[in-house]
Structure formats: C-alpha cells, structure tokens
Amino acid sequence: MGNSPSGPRFLGNGNYCSYHIQLDDAATITVTKHQQKSELKYEVDGMTCTLFISRSLERNSGDENISISLTDFYLNIQKYTTLVSPRCATIYVSVKKERKSDGFLCIPLEVFDIFSTEGKTKQYGVSRRGEVETEYWAYGCGTRMGLLVTEKKKKKSDEEQVYVATVAHYYVNSSSGRNRGGDIGFSVVVKIGVHNGVLDFSVDGPVEHPSSALLYMIQEVIRTGTWKLSACPHCKNIQSQSRWLSESEGNDTTLPPPPPPPRYGGSQNAANMGRFNGDGNGSIIQANKINFNKWWK
C-alpha cells in the first residue's frame, strides 16, 4: 500500500522527507524532519499529540544523548455531566551514554495534567522479570487513550547501565460513545542500543491498528501490569494467520491455503541495514499531502 502512513521509518536515521497525511475530515498526521530532530504530530478534532525525538553530542565530554518527549492534549469528559475540560499528559525519556561506557542510562520523567489535577487520569506500573524492567504510563478519558511504555534490558539486575531499551507509544481515539473526532489507532516503537560503540536508535511506525484492539490492549496492560511488543490482539492475530499459512504451504495437500491476511503497518517495512539503523522501506511516502482511507470497518 503505497500511501500507508506507516511506510517510512519516519524518526529513524534514513533521509526521508517531511510529509502530511489526511486520514479523514477530523484527523491528520504530520511528520517534520530535521538533521538531528524529528517530530510526529497527530491532530484529531483540533486536539494534538506530539512525539519528539532528538539526538545530541556533548562536545567537551563526548557523551551522547537521545531525548524522547510526548505531549498529548485531550478532552476530559466527566460522567453524568456535560462538562468538558482540556488536559495534557507530558512524559520525557532521557537516554545518555558516557564516552567510554558500553551501556547507557534510560531515565523517564513524567508530568501529568498541566491544566487540571482532578480525577484519576493515569495509571503507572513497573514490572521486573530478571534483567528486564518495564514501566508504563496510561492516560486519557473514555475511548480517547494513550500509553507510553519503556522496557530496559540489563546484563545484571542490580546494574544501572542498560544495553537495550525500547520506548513504545500508543495513540487511540474511538468515535464511539461521547468521544468526537476520527476513529484511529497508531503505534510507534523506538529501539535504542549501542552499535559499534555509538548510541543509536531505530523507529518502527507509525503503524495503524483498529482502535478497539488498542483500547483492549491498554486495559490489559493496566490490569496485568505487563507489556510486550505482541500485546496488540490485532497484530498477534495477523502473525498467527501468517504462521499458519506458511505451515500450510509446506504441507503436501490438494486443498488451497486460505488467502493471506492483509499486510499493513510494520509488516510492510523492509529489513533494516544494520542492527539499529533504520534506512530501508518498501513503501516510502514521497508526496507532501496524501489522502488515506482505512480498509477495515
């Protein structure tokens, strides 16, 4: 699908252009790229969500830095009333590698509800499994939700240094109920590590998901306190069907295999060159503005 919003690895290290996608009358995606900075912006019914990634090098010390910031404005619709108040969830993730270090530090910092602190609008949890530490922040109201996850892998559980980190953000707006705007759901996954002694990262996304699948996934993360990349039931179902199809093709049978599931989002992306360098894709968006229509109901 040439006009897929998940075509480019838009925040990776490839030389991709900025672009703008019109999802429907009420929703857009805009990507703005600079040499060391990239910005993704969702806009639904006048409310914006911005994901910003930048990298820098400290000249004196030689320390390397990657900064990820999320700012998400949404409407808080109170139960049993017609009152609607704006809210803003803000989360920062700071990644720093010292010059002679093999690992790096990954430190998240949260600032929630700039406009209002009333009500329960966020969920926070930490899960530790051996040398893996997972933190998540869920926020939003009703069917307008967001989730940011950081997963840090260490060689030893008592070490501060991290050798691989994953930062994932999920954005979902369902037009059901009292929510306004488009019916959309997207994910962005940033993987960070040290490659040839240099702090580097790759980005997969934005990948579109059914809003119902992401709402279910966020509730499950809140309920269980755990997260993994295959947590979205929509993506997991596609992977299972693809695996079943591959096994069926290998069997000696006269029955034709079922049609392959529609491939979308990250499954369209070509393999990266190198472990952390995102520079290849089979469906790069070249236009400045693209109209995009969903293929599911």
C-alpha positions, 0 to 999 in steps of 0.5 A, a space after each residue: 500500500 503505497 500511501 500507508 502512513 506507516 511506510 517510512 521509518 519516519 524518526 529513524 536515521 534514513 533521509 526521508 522527507 517531511 510529509 502530511 497525511 489526511 486520514 479523514 475530515 477530523 484527523 491528520 498526521 504530520 511528520 517534520 524532519 530535521 538533521 538531528 530532530 524529528 517530530 510526529 504530530 497527530 491532530 484529531 478534532 483540533 486536539 494534538 499529540 506530539 512525539 519528539 525525538 532528538 539526538 545530541 553530542 556533548 562536545 567537551 565530554 563526548 557523551 551522547 544523548 537521545 531525548 524522547 518527549 510526548 505531549 498529548 492534549 485531550 478532552 476530559 469528559 466527566 460522567 453524568 455531566 456535560 462538562 468538558 475540560 482540556 488536559 495534557 499528559 507530558 512524559 520525557 525519556 532521557 537516554 545518555 551514554 558516557 564516552 567510554 561506557 558500553 551501556 547507557 542510562 534510560 531515565 523517564 520523567 513524567 508530568 501529568 495534567 498541566 491544566 487540571 489535577 482532578 480525577 484519576 487520569 493515569 495509571 503507572 506500573 513497573 514490572 521486573 522479570 530478571 534483567 528486564 524492567 518495564 514501566 508504563 504510563 496510561 492516560 486519557 478519558 473514555 475511548 480517547 487513550 494513550 500509553 507510553 511504555 519503556 522496557 530496559 534490558 540489563 546484563 545484571 539486575 542490580 546494574 544501572 547501565 542498560 544495553 537495550 531499551 525500547 520506548 513504545 507509544 500508543 495513540 487511540 481515539 474511538 468515535 464511539 460513545 461521547 468521544 468526537 473526532 476520527 476513529 484511529 489507532 497508531 503505534 510507534 516503537 523506538 529501539 535504542 542500543 549501542 552499535 559499534 560503540 555509538 548510541 543509536 536508535 531505530 523507529 518502527 511506525 507509525 503503524 495503524 491498528 483498529 482502535 478497539 484492539 488498542 483500547 483492549 490492549 491498554 486495559 490489559 496492560 493496566 490490569 496485568 501490569 505487563 507489556 510486550 511488543 505482541 500485546 496488540 490482539 490485532 497484530 498477534 492475530 495477523 502473525 498467527 494467520 501468517 504462521 499458519 499459512 506458511 505451515 500450510 504451504 509446506 504441507 503436501 495437500 490438494 486443498 488451497 491455503 486460505 488467502 493471506 491476511 492483509 499486510 499493513 503497518 510494520 509488516 510492510 517495512 523492509 529489513 533494516 541495514 544494520 542492527 539499529 539503523 533504520 534506512 530501508 522501506 518498501 513503501 516510502 511516502 514521497 508526496 507532501 499531502 496524501 489522502 488515506 482511507 482505512 480498509 477495515 470497518 
